[in-house]
Amino acid sequence: MKAVMYGGGNIGRGFIGMLFSMSGYEVTFIDVAQPVIDGLNRDGRYPVRIVSNEGHEDIEVEHVRAVNGNDREAAAEAIAEADVIATAVGVNVLKFIVPNLAEGIRRRRARQGGPLNIIICENLVDANKVLEKLLKAELTKEEAAWLDENIGLVEASIGRMVPVQTEEMKAGNPLRVCVERYGFLPVDKAAFRGEIPEIKNMVPYEPFDYYIRRKLYVHNMGHAVCAYLGLYTHREYIYEAIEDSCIQNIVQNAMLESALALSKAYQMPVELLVRHFQDLLSRFKNRALKDTCARVGGDPKRKLSHTDRLIGSSLLCLEHGVQPVFISVGTAGAVYEYIREAGAQQCVKEARQVLSMISDLEKDSPLLDLVLPLYQRYVDGVSVREIMGCAERLREQELKEVI
């Protein structure tokens, strides 16, 4: 059996490629980082280290090779011959791999190959629709019709946390990836074409929309809130930030707000969601992972977009009668970080413009009444405890208005 892992980075090697190998597949990585390509082809294996506060466990991932994504012939051929494919290249890179995917699909069709499933491991709502649109722009009408019948574009929810790999983590082997133990891969059961491949720890769900939003609006949102408060308080690591009792209180309340909204939107027991985010809070405390606030809080522009973790979860809350006060603490922190990185003046006028241009919020959006007062606290340089106090007062005010 042959699997293609498009993306040989931290998630590709540290999670999906590892699951493919453990499931009996020969894994071909497609990437453009030549040192990674050369190392995989030289060794035919690489180490994954599972780290926790209690120690670590090393696992050898075997039966792997790699091709350069700039080699259209080699990449397309690997795709055409694959039994299953996954992508983990990052949202902003996805469009650049589409020509190779399209050529591989074209070759597979010409050879009368069977159904093929592409597991899309990107933090992107409606990733299947995005990739479908990109692929069809490269295909003829006949090829696009064949894609509809034979190519499964399968959304996945990536829950494993994999930090930027330091030289210390690599421990002398540049291919080593350090990861947390959590390793389940929820996927969209309804999107598969043909038989669902047997892959270790892959869990097909239907309907899948709930799991995508749970990942983005609980895990990613809570992570982001923690990161922006960590950056504000000059913490380097996520575990340092979450060990601050005020930050933990804010993150936990933000996750609870989103959990309540998701429970109402999808008729899911809120107790399950609470247990989920309590587990996440404990995972955020993994010191050995050394995940940085800078990594988790990176690209604030994307994280502030209309459907992403902060604004998307807030809008879902408002839709279901939940006030996203503590999520707005994170939104305000993301706005503060975006303006800081842009070198613009930190002021409410600038923040309002960011929320209009990037988050697509109308000037009368109720979110502005939550985010802007909290943003001003960041500008004033007050303590996290004072920011938390402001959030609590806003929540009390909202409750009084409801009553």
C-alpha positions as CSV (number, residue, x, y, z in Angstrom):
1,M,0.0,0.0,0.0
2,K,1.2,3.5,-0.9
3,A,0.5,6.8,0.9
4,V,1.5,10.3,-0.1
5,M,2.0,12.8,2.6
6,Y,2.1,16.3,1.0
7,G,4.1,18.3,3.5
8,G,7.1,17.0,5.4
9,G,6.9,19.4,8.2
10,N,5.9,19.0,11.8
11,I,2.4,17.7,11.3
12,G,3.3,15.7,8.2
13,R,6.2,13.9,9.9
14,G,5.0,14.1,13.5
15,F,1.5,13.0,13.0
16,I,-0.1,11.9,9.7
17,G,3.0,10.4,8.1
18,M,3.6,8.5,11.3
19,L,0.0,7.1,11.3
20,F,0.3,6.1,7.7
21,S,3.5,4.2,8.4
22,M,2.1,2.5,11.5
23,S,-0.8,1.4,9.4
24,G,1.4,-0.5,6.9
25,Y,1.8,2.1,4.2
26,E,4.9,3.0,2.3
27,V,5.0,6.7,2.7
28,T,6.2,9.2,0.1
29,F,6.6,12.7,1.5
30,I,6.3,15.6,-1.0
31,D,8.1,18.8,0.2
32,V,10.4,21.5,-1.1
33,A,12.8,21.5,1.9
34,Q,15.8,19.7,0.3
35,P,17.5,18.8,3.6
36,V,14.4,17.0,4.7
37,I,14.0,15.3,1.3
38,D,17.7,14.2,1.3
39,G,17.5,12.9,4.9
40,L,14.3,10.9,4.4
41,N,15.8,9.3,1.2
42,R,19.1,8.6,2.9
43,D,17.7,7.0,6.1
44,G,14.4,5.6,4.9
45,R,13.1,6.4,8.4
46,Y,13.0,9.1,11.0
47,P,12.4,9.4,14.8
48,V,9.3,10.8,16.6
49,R,9.7,11.6,20.2
50,I,6.5,11.7,22.4
51,V,7.2,14.1,25.2
52,S,5.4,14.9,28.5
53,N,6.1,16.2,31.9
54,E,6.9,12.6,33.0
55,G,9.5,11.9,30.3
56,H,9.6,10.8,26.7
57,E,9.2,7.8,24.3
58,D,11.0,7.4,21.0
59,I,9.3,5.8,18.0
60,E,11.0,5.0,14.6
61,V,8.8,5.8,11.6
62,E,9.9,3.4,8.8
63,H,9.3,2.8,5.1
64,V,9.5,6.4,4.0
65,R,10.9,8.3,1.1
66,A,10.5,11.8,-0.4
67,V,10.3,13.7,-3.6
68,N,10.7,17.4,-4.3
69,G,7.4,19.2,-5.0
70,N,9.2,21.3,-7.6
71,D,9.8,18.1,-9.6
72,R,6.3,18.0,-11.3
73,E,6.9,14.6,-12.9
74,A,7.9,12.8,-9.7
75,A,5.3,14.5,-7.5
76,A,2.4,13.8,-10.0
77,E,3.5,10.2,-10.5
78,A,3.5,9.6,-6.7
79,I,0.0,11.1,-6.4
80,A,-1.3,9.1,-9.4
81,E,-0.1,5.8,-7.8
82,A,-1.2,6.5,-4.2
83,D,-3.8,4.6,-2.3
84,V,-4.4,7.5,0.0
85,I,-3.1,11.1,0.3
86,A,-3.0,13.7,3.0
87,T,-2.0,17.4,2.9
88,A,-0.4,19.3,5.8
89,V,1.2,22.3,4.1
90,G,-0.5,25.3,5.8
91,V,-3.5,27.3,4.7
92,N,-1.4,29.9,2.8
93,V,0.5,27.2,0.9
94,L,-2.4,25.0,-0.2
95,K,-2.9,26.8,-3.5
96,F,0.7,26.2,-4.5
97,I,0.4,22.4,-4.4
98,V,-2.8,22.3,-6.4
99,P,-1.1,22.0,-9.9
100,N,0.8,18.9,-8.7
101,L,-2.4,17.4,-7.2
102,A,-4.4,18.1,-10.4
103,E,-1.7,16.6,-12.6
104,G,-1.6,13.4,-10.5
105,I,-5.4,13.2,-10.6
106,R,-5.3,13.7,-14.4
107,R,-2.9,10.8,-14.7
108,R,-4.9,8.6,-12.4
109,R,-8.0,9.2,-14.6
110,A,-6.1,8.4,-17.8
111,R,-5.0,5.1,-16.3
112,Q,-8.5,4.3,-15.2
113,G,-7.4,4.2,-11.6
114,G,-9.8,3.7,-8.7
115,P,-11.1,6.1,-6.1
116,L,-8.6,8.1,-4.2
117,N,-9.1,10.0,-0.9
118,I,-7.2,13.2,0.0
119,I,-7.3,13.9,3.8
120,I,-7.0,17.6,4.2
121,C,-5.1,18.4,7.4
122,E,-5.3,22.2,7.5
123,N,-6.8,24.6,10.0
124,L,-9.4,25.8,7.6
125,V,-13.2,25.8,7.8
126,D,-14.7,24.2,4.6
127,A,-11.2,23.0,3.6
128,N,-12.8,20.5,1.2
129,K,-14.7,23.2,-0.6
130,V,-11.7,25.4,-0.9
131,L,-9.5,22.6,-2.3
132,E,-12.3,21.5,-4.7
133,K,-12.6,25.0,-6.1
134,L,-8.8,25.2,-6.5
135,L,-8.6,21.8,-8.2
136,K,-11.4,22.4,-10.6
137,A,-9.8,25.6,-11.8
138,E,-6.9,23.4,-13.0
139,L,-9.1,20.6,-14.6
140,T,-11.2,20.3,-17.7
141,K,-15.0,19.9,-17.4
142,E,-14.6,16.1,-17.9
143,E,-11.8,15.8,-15.4
144,A,-13.8,17.8,-12.9
145,A,-16.7,15.5,-13.3
146,W,-14.4,12.5,-12.7
147,L,-13.1,14.2,-9.6
148,D,-16.6,14.5,-8.2
149,E,-17.1,10.8,-8.6
150,N,-13.7,9.4,-7.6
151,I,-11.8,11.8,-5.4
152,G,-12.7,12.1,-1.8
153,L,-11.8,15.5,-0.3
154,V,-11.9,14.6,3.3
155,E,-11.7,17.2,6.1
156,A,-9.7,16.3,9.2
157,S,-9.5,17.8,12.7
158,I,-5.8,18.0,13.8
159,G,-5.7,17.9,17.5
160,R,-2.1,16.9,18.1
161,M,0.1,19.8,19.2
162,V,3.4,19.9,17.5
163,P,5.7,22.9,18.4
164,V,8.5,24.5,16.4
165,Q,11.4,22.1,16.7
166,T,14.4,23.5,18.4
167,E,17.9,22.1,18.1
168,E,17.6,20.7,21.6
169,M,14.5,18.8,20.5
170,K,16.2,17.4,17.4
171,A,18.9,16.0,19.7
172,G,21.4,15.6,16.9
173,N,18.9,14.3,14.3
174,P,17.4,17.0,12.1
175,L,14.5,14.7,11.1
176,R,13.4,14.1,14.7
177,V,10.0,15.6,15.6
178,C,8.8,16.1,19.2
179,V,5.1,15.8,19.8
180,E,2.5,15.4,22.5
181,R,1.0,11.9,23.1
182,Y,-2.5,12.8,21.9
183,G,-2.9,11.3,18.5
184,F,-6.5,10.8,17.3
185,L,-7.5,11.9,13.8
186,P,-11.2,12.7,13.4
187,V,-12.2,12.8,9.7
188,D,-15.3,13.4,7.7
189,K,-16.8,9.9,7.1
190,A,-19.3,11.1,4.5
191,A,-16.6,12.6,2.2
192,F,-14.8,9.3,1.4
193,R,-15.0,7.7,-2.0
194,G,-14.8,3.9,-2.2
195,E,-13.8,2.0,0.9
196,I,-12.6,4.0,3.9
197,P,-8.9,3.2,4.4
198,E,-7.8,1.6,7.7
199,I,-5.5,4.1,9.3
200,K,-4.4,3.8,13.0
201,N,-6.2,6.3,15.3
202,M,-8.3,7.7,12.4
203,V,-11.8,8.1,13.6
204,P,-14.5,8.7,10.9
205,Y,-17.4,10.9,12.0
206,E,-20.7,12.0,10.4
207,P,-21.8,14.8,10.4
208,F,-18.3,16.2,10.6
209,D,-19.0,20.0,10.8
210,Y,-19.3,19.8,14.6
211,Y,-15.7,18.4,15.0
212,I,-14.2,21.0,12.7
213,R,-15.7,23.8,14.7
214,R,-15.0,22.1,18.0
215,K,-11.3,22.0,17.0
216,L,-11.2,25.6,15.7
217,Y,-13.6,27.3,18.2
218,V,-12.5,25.5,21.4
219,H,-8.9,24.1,20.9
220,N,-7.5,26.7,18.5
221,M,-9.4,29.6,20.1
222,G,-8.4,28.7,23.6
223,H,-4.8,28.3,22.5
224,A,-4.8,31.7,20.8
225,V,-6.3,33.4,23.9
226,C,-3.6,31.9,26.0
227,A,-0.9,32.9,23.4
228,Y,-1.9,36.6,23.2
229,L,-2.1,36.9,26.9
230,G,1.3,35.2,27.1
231,L,2.8,37.6,24.6
232,Y,1.3,40.6,26.4
233,T,2.9,39.4,29.7
234,H,6.2,38.6,28.0
235,R,6.0,34.8,28.5
236,E,7.9,32.7,26.0
237,Y,6.1,29.4,26.4
238,I,2.4,28.4,26.4
239,Y,2.9,26.4,29.6
240,E,4.3,29.5,31.4
241,A,1.2,31.5,30.3
242,I,-1.4,28.9,31.3
243,E,0.3,28.5,34.8
244,D,-0.8,32.1,35.5
245,S,-4.1,31.7,37.4
246,C,-5.6,34.8,35.8
247,I,-4.7,33.7,32.3
248,Q,-6.0,30.2,33.0
249,N,-9.3,31.6,34.3
250,I,-9.7,33.7,31.1
251,V,-8.9,30.8,28.8
252,Q,-11.2,28.4,30.6
253,N,-14.1,30.9,30.5
254,A,-13.5,31.6,26.8
255,M,-13.6,27.8,26.1
256,L,-16.7,27.5,28.2
257,E,-18.4,30.3,26.1
258,S,-17.6,28.5,22.9
259,A,-18.6,25.1,24.4
260,L,-22.1,26.5,25.4
261,A,-22.6,27.8,21.9
262,L,-21.5,24.6,20.2
263,S,-23.7,22.6,22.5
264,K,-26.7,24.7,21.5
265,A,-25.8,24.7,17.8
266,Y,-25.2,20.9,17.5
267,Q,-27.4,19.6,20.3
268,M,-24.3,18.0,21.9
269,P,-24.1,17.4,25.7
270,V,-22.3,20.3,27.2
271,E,-20.6,18.0,29.7
272,L,-18.7,16.3,26.9
273,L,-17.4,19.7,25.7
274,V,-16.4,20.7,29.2
275,R,-14.4,17.5,29.6
276,H,-12.8,18.1,26.3
277,F,-11.6,21.6,27.2
278,Q,-10.5,20.6,30.6
279,D,-8.3,18.0,29.0
280,L,-6.9,20.7,26.6
281,L,-6.0,22.9,29.6
282,S,-4.0,20.1,31.1
283,R,-2.3,19.5,27.7
284,F,-1.4,23.2,27.5
285,K,0.7,22.7,30.6
286,N,3.0,20.2,28.9
287,R,6.4,21.8,29.7
288,A,8.4,19.3,27.6
289,L,6.5,20.3,24.5
290,K,8.0,23.8,24.8
291,D,5.3,25.3,22.5
292,T,5.9,29.1,22.2
293,C,3.4,31.9,22.5
294,A,4.9,33.4,19.4
295,R,4.1,30.3,17.3
296,V,0.6,29.8,18.6
297,G,-0.1,33.6,18.3
298,G,1.5,33.9,14.9
299,D,-0.3,35.3,11.9
300,P,-2.9,37.3,13.9
301,K,-4.4,38.6,10.6
302,R,-5.6,35.1,9.8
303,K,-6.8,34.4,13.3
304,L,-8.9,37.5,13.2
305,S,-10.7,36.7,9.9
306,H,-14.4,36.4,9.9
307,T,-14.8,32.6,10.2
308,D,-11.6,31.8,12.1
309,R,-11.1,30.9,15.8
310,L,-11.7,34.2,17.5
311,I,-14.4,36.0,15.4
312,G,-16.0,32.8,14.2
313,S,-16.5,31.5,17.7
314,S,-17.7,34.9,18.9
315,L,-20.3,35.1,16.2
316,L,-21.5,31.5,16.9
317,C,-21.9,32.6,20.6
318,L,-24.0,35.6,19.7
319,E,-26.1,33.5,17.3
320,H,-27.0,31.2,20.2
321,G,-27.4,33.7,23.0
322,V,-24.0,33.4,24.6
323,Q,-22.0,36.5,25.3
324,P,-18.4,35.9,24.1
325,V,-16.8,38.2,26.7
326,F,-13.7,36.1,27.5
327,I,-13.2,35.2,23.9
328,S,-13.1,38.9,23.3
329,V,-10.2,39.2,25.6
330,G,-8.3,37.0,23.1
331,T,-9.7,39.0,20.2
332,A,-8.5,42.2,21.8
333,G,-5.1,40.7,22.3
334,A,-4.9,39.6,18.7
335,V,-5.8,43.1,17.5
336,Y,-3.1,44.5,19.8
337,E,-0.5,42.1,18.5
338,Y,-1.5,42.8,14.8
339,I,-1.2,46.5,15.3
340,R,2.1,46.1,17.1
341,E,3.5,43.9,14.3
342,A,2.3,46.4,11.7
343,G,4.1,49.3,13.5
344,A,0.9,51.3,13.6
345,Q,-0.4,53.5,16.5
346,Q,-2.1,51.6,19.3
347,C,-5.5,53.3,19.5
348,V,-9.2,52.5,19.5
349,K,-9.6,54.1,16.0
350,E,-6.9,51.8,14.6
351,A,-8.4,48.8,16.3
352,R,-11.9,49.6,15.0
353,Q,-10.4,49.7,11.5
354,V,-8.7,46.4,11.9
355,L,-11.9,44.7,13.0
356,S,-13.7,46.3,10.1
357,M,-11.2,45.5,7.4
358,I,-9.8,42.1,8.6
359,S,-12.7,40.7,10.7
360,D,-15.4,42.1,8.4
361,L,-17.4,43.4,11.4
362,E,-20.1,46.0,10.7
363,K,-19.8,49.3,12.6
364,D,-22.8,48.4,14.7
365,S,-21.6,44.9,15.6
366,P,-22.2,44.0,19.2
367,L,-18.7,42.5,19.3
368,L,-17.2,45.9,19.1
369,D,-18.8,46.8,22.4
370,L,-16.9,43.9,24.0
371,V,-13.6,43.9,22.2
372,L,-12.8,47.6,22.1
373,P,-13.0,48.3,25.9
374,L,-10.8,45.2,26.5
375,Y,-8.4,46.3,23.8
376,Q,-8.0,49.7,25.5
377,R,-6.9,47.8,28.7
378,Y,-4.0,46.3,26.6
379,V,-3.1,49.8,25.4
380,D,-3.2,51.1,28.9
381,G,-0.7,48.4,30.0
382,V,-2.8,47.1,32.9
383,S,-2.3,43.7,34.5
384,V,-4.0,40.6,33.3
385,R,-5.9,40.6,36.6
386,E,-7.3,44.0,35.6
387,I,-8.2,42.8,32.1
388,M,-10.0,39.8,33.7
389,G,-11.8,42.2,36.0
390,C,-12.9,44.3,33.0
391,A,-14.2,41.1,31.3
392,E,-16.1,40.1,34.4
393,R,-17.7,43.6,34.6
394,L,-18.7,43.4,30.9
395,R,-20.3,40.0,31.5
396,E,-22.2,41.3,34.5
397,Q,-23.4,44.3,32.4
398,E,-24.6,41.9,29.6
399,L,-26.4,39.7,32.1
400,K,-28.2,42.7,33.6
401,E,-29.3,43.8,30.1
402,V,-30.7,40.3,29.4
403,I,-32.6,40.3,32.6
